[in-house]
Amino acid sequence: MNYVSENGTIVEVAEQIFRERGGMLRTSQAVGLGIHPRTLYALRDTHRLIQVSRGLFRLADLPEITNPDLVTVAAKVPTAVVCLISALAFHEITTEVPHEIYVALPRGAKQPRLDYPPLRVFRFSDETLSSGVDEHDLDGVRVQIFNADKTVVDCFKFRHKIGLDVCIEALKLCRESKKCSMSALLHYARLCRVERIMRPYLEVLA
């Protein structure tokens, strides 16, 4: 079946809608913007769209995605904030290689359902979830990531889940690379109620 109208605008309009929104849309977004599902799948079948993951499509002629996992998570779970080991890796202050994408979500938020990449979800209070968040434009997608200082402090907060050795290494690398400041670390440590835990390590590195 031909999904292109006589003047050939259906596919062109659909592609333009994608371009105006950074080149990537979820199925629900595309349909909400007036793209019929048949047109969407026709674009995919003619290789004008790439299916990044289930329910997520991207224009095929765009440059290759440099951060596919973070971009996919941000596109499908826009409220998520990249945290802990995934954020450490983004800031290059860990030797750990995350095999999951670590994300922070509000307490009580619905558990995301993604086929790929695998997620590890941590629940944050409203105050700690909204503090220290930076927005990055990765491949045209808005990705929320905790800054380096907040990430290190969060690691100490969740030290029993990720390991104290990871926390200490991150703190050391963060200070050595000058990506963290003592004042910011103390600020977030007080906010996350881990100042007493962190202070001996901060004093060693001061």
C-alpha positions as a Python dict, from the first residue, in 0.01 Angstrom:
ca = {
    (1, 'M'): (0, 0, 0),
    (2, 'N'): (125, 346, -85),
    (3, 'Y'): (119, 579, 212),
    (4, 'V'): (232, 885, 15),
    (5, 'S'): (-39, 1119, -112),
    (6, 'E'): (-70, 1227, -475),
    (7, 'N'): (143, 1534, -416),
    (8, 'G'): (394, 1329, -219),
    (9, 'T'): (364, 1523, 108),
    (10, 'I'): (269, 1268, 375),
    (11, 'V'): (620, 1126, 415),
    (12, 'E'): (781, 1466, 370),
    (13, 'V'): (562, 1620, 639),
    (14, 'A'): (636, 1330, 873),
    (15, 'E'): (1009, 1368, 818),
    (16, 'Q'): (985, 1742, 877),
    (17, 'I'): (805, 1682, 1205),
    (18, 'F'): (1092, 1458, 1312),
    (19, 'R'): (1354, 1717, 1209),
    (20, 'E'): (1180, 1998, 1396),
    (21, 'R'): (1199, 1790, 1714),
    (22, 'G'): (1560, 1682, 1698),
    (23, 'G'): (1514, 1382, 1471),
    (24, 'M'): (1392, 1135, 1733),
    (25, 'L'): (1042, 1061, 1859),
    (26, 'R'): (857, 800, 2055),
    (27, 'T'): (565, 635, 1876),
    (28, 'S'): (315, 806, 2106),
    (29, 'Q'): (475, 1144, 2034),
    (30, 'A'): (471, 1087, 1659),
    (31, 'V'): (106, 984, 1660),
    (32, 'G'): (20, 1279, 1881),
    (33, 'L'): (184, 1510, 1628),
    (34, 'G'): (-30, 1374, 1349),
    (35, 'I'): (188, 1101, 1200),
    (36, 'H'): (-27, 798, 1123),
    (37, 'P'): (122, 468, 1249),
    (38, 'R'): (115, 333, 892),
    (39, 'T'): (328, 625, 777),
    (40, 'L'): (566, 573, 1067),
    (41, 'Y'): (620, 206, 986),
    (42, 'A'): (642, 280, 613),
    (43, 'L'): (926, 523, 688),
    (44, 'R'): (1094, 252, 890),
    (45, 'D'): (1046, -14, 622),
    (46, 'T'): (1192, 215, 354),
    (47, 'H'): (1493, 287, 582),
    (48, 'R'): (1414, 656, 623),
    (49, 'L'): (1370, 594, 994),
    (50, 'I'): (1576, 373, 1224),
    (51, 'Q'): (1406, 198, 1513),
    (52, 'V'): (1643, 273, 1800),
    (53, 'S'): (1444, 57, 2041),
    (54, 'R'): (1084, -53, 2077),
    (55, 'G'): (865, 252, 2031),
    (56, 'L'): (1154, 491, 1957),
    (57, 'F'): (1242, 608, 1605),
    (58, 'R'): (1517, 832, 1463),
    (59, 'L'): (1584, 978, 1120),
    (60, 'A'): (1826, 753, 933),
    (61, 'D'): (2023, 1035, 771),
    (62, 'L'): (2134, 1190, 1100),
    (63, 'P'): (2491, 1140, 1226),
    (64, 'E'): (2551, 824, 1427),
    (65, 'I'): (2447, 851, 1791),
    (66, 'T'): (2752, 895, 2015),
    (67, 'N'): (2575, 815, 2343),
    (68, 'P'): (2306, 566, 2237),
    (69, 'D'): (2223, 426, 2581),
    (70, 'L'): (2188, 762, 2757),
    (71, 'V'): (1998, 908, 2463),
    (72, 'T'): (1757, 614, 2451),
    (73, 'V'): (1685, 634, 2823),
    (74, 'A'): (1636, 1012, 2814),
    (75, 'A'): (1404, 987, 2514),
    (76, 'K'): (1189, 714, 2666),
    (77, 'V'): (1206, 821, 3034),
    (78, 'P'): (1239, 1202, 3017),
    (79, 'T'): (1195, 1245, 3394),
    (80, 'A'): (1496, 1023, 3473),
    (81, 'V'): (1823, 1174, 3593),
    (82, 'V'): (2142, 982, 3515),
    (83, 'C'): (2312, 910, 3847),
    (84, 'L'): (2573, 715, 4041),
    (85, 'I'): (2808, 497, 3833),
    (86, 'S'): (2660, 605, 3499),
    (87, 'A'): (2709, 970, 3595),
    (88, 'L'): (3060, 895, 3725),
    (89, 'A'): (3143, 741, 3387),
    (90, 'F'): (2999, 1042, 3204),
    (91, 'H'): (3217, 1276, 3413),
    (92, 'E'): (3517, 1040, 3373),
    (93, 'I'): (3577, 1004, 3745),
    (94, 'T'): (3562, 627, 3778),
    (95, 'T'): (3733, 319, 3641),
    (96, 'E'): (3407, 126, 3670),
    (97, 'V'): (3229, 26, 3349),
    (98, 'P'): (2852, 40, 3407),
    (99, 'H'): (2663, -252, 3255),
    (100, 'E'): (2334, -83, 3333),
    (101, 'I'): (2216, 274, 3310),
    (102, 'Y'): (2181, 408, 3664),
    (103, 'V'): (1893, 654, 3689),
    (104, 'A'): (1721, 846, 3965),
    (105, 'L'): (1343, 877, 3977),
    (106, 'P'): (1101, 1023, 4232),
    (107, 'R'): (970, 800, 4506),
    (108, 'G'): (644, 651, 4392),
    (109, 'A'): (711, 703, 4021),
    (110, 'K'): (613, 420, 3790),
    (111, 'Q'): (887, 168, 3712),
    (112, 'P'): (1010, 228, 3355),
    (113, 'R'): (973, -57, 3105),
    (114, 'L'): (1257, -70, 2856),
    (115, 'D'): (1376, -363, 2650),
    (116, 'Y'): (1718, -200, 2616),
    (117, 'P'): (1935, -68, 2768),
    (118, 'P'): (1897, -230, 3110),
    (119, 'L'): (1812, 14, 3386),
    (120, 'R'): (1896, 24, 3754),
    (121, 'V'): (1654, 260, 3924),
    (122, 'F'): (1718, 447, 4248),
    (123, 'R'): (1450, 644, 4429),
    (124, 'F'): (1533, 999, 4539),
    (125, 'S'): (1340, 1249, 4748),
    (126, 'D'): (1211, 1555, 4564),
    (127, 'E'): (1480, 1775, 4717),
    (128, 'T'): (1773, 1549, 4633),
    (129, 'L'): (1634, 1471, 4287),
    (130, 'S'): (1610, 1837, 4189),
    (131, 'S'): (1952, 1941, 4324),
    (132, 'G'): (2271, 1937, 4121),
    (133, 'V'): (2107, 1844, 3791),
    (134, 'D'): (2271, 1958, 3468),
    (135, 'E'): (2106, 1932, 3128),
    (136, 'H'): (2318, 1811, 2837),
    (137, 'D'): (2231, 1811, 2469),
    (138, 'L'): (2345, 1467, 2352),
    (139, 'D'): (2274, 1396, 1987),
    (140, 'G'): (1988, 1644, 1992),
    (141, 'V'): (1824, 1492, 2299),
    (142, 'R'): (1798, 1662, 2640),
    (143, 'V'): (1965, 1437, 2894),
    (144, 'Q'): (1955, 1515, 3267),
    (145, 'I'): (2271, 1416, 3456),
    (146, 'F'): (2377, 1500, 3811),
    (147, 'N'): (2687, 1717, 3821),
    (148, 'A'): (3016, 1569, 3941),
    (149, 'D'): (2993, 1700, 4298),
    (150, 'K'): (2637, 1576, 4352),
    (151, 'T'): (2720, 1241, 4191),
    (152, 'V'): (3009, 1175, 4428),
    (153, 'V'): (2794, 1260, 4729),
    (154, 'D'): (2512, 1039, 4601),
    (155, 'C'): (2759, 753, 4576),
    (156, 'F'): (2834, 788, 4947),
    (157, 'K'): (2460, 802, 5012),
    (158, 'F'): (2417, 469, 4831),
    (159, 'R'): (2754, 327, 4933),
    (160, 'H'): (2600, 3, 5058),
    (161, 'K'): (2460, -63, 4710),
    (162, 'I'): (2754, 37, 4492),
    (163, 'G'): (3051, -20, 4726),
    (164, 'L'): (3256, 216, 4941),
    (165, 'D'): (3565, 157, 4724),
    (166, 'V'): (3381, 306, 4426),
    (167, 'C'): (3292, 612, 4635),
    (168, 'I'): (3647, 671, 4758),
    (169, 'E'): (3793, 632, 4409),
    (170, 'A'): (3538, 874, 4264),
    (171, 'L'): (3610, 1133, 4533),
    (172, 'K'): (3985, 1105, 4472),
    (173, 'L'): (3955, 1128, 4092),
    (174, 'C'): (3708, 1413, 4119),
    (175, 'R'): (3941, 1618, 4336),
    (176, 'E'): (4250, 1532, 4129),
    (177, 'S'): (4080, 1638, 3807),
    (178, 'K'): (3944, 1953, 3975),
    (179, 'K'): (3591, 1862, 3869),
    (180, 'C'): (3471, 1894, 4228),
    (181, 'S'): (3506, 2169, 4486),
    (182, 'M'): (3521, 2121, 4860),
    (183, 'S'): (3242, 2373, 4919),
    (184, 'A'): (3007, 2203, 4671),
    (185, 'L'): (3082, 1859, 4812),
    (186, 'L'): (3004, 1979, 5164),
    (187, 'H'): (2685, 2147, 5046),
    (188, 'Y'): (2552, 1830, 4884),
    (189, 'A'): (2681, 1615, 5172),
    (190, 'R'): (2466, 1816, 5414),
    (191, 'L'): (2169, 1799, 5178),
    (192, 'C'): (2200, 1421, 5147),
    (193, 'R'): (2282, 1378, 5519),
    (194, 'V'): (2616, 1207, 5466),
    (195, 'E'): (2847, 1486, 5590),
    (196, 'R'): (2954, 1280, 5892),
    (197, 'I'): (3033, 984, 5668),
    (198, 'M'): (3225, 1187, 5411),
    (199, 'R'): (3413, 1432, 5632),
    (200, 'P'): (3707, 1199, 5721),
    (201, 'Y'): (3767, 1133, 5348),
    (202, 'L'): (3734, 1501, 5263),
    (203, 'E'): (3984, 1597, 5531),
    (204, 'V'): (4241, 1357, 5389),
    (205, 'L'): (4205, 1513, 5044),
    (206, 'A'): (4182, 1874, 5160),
}
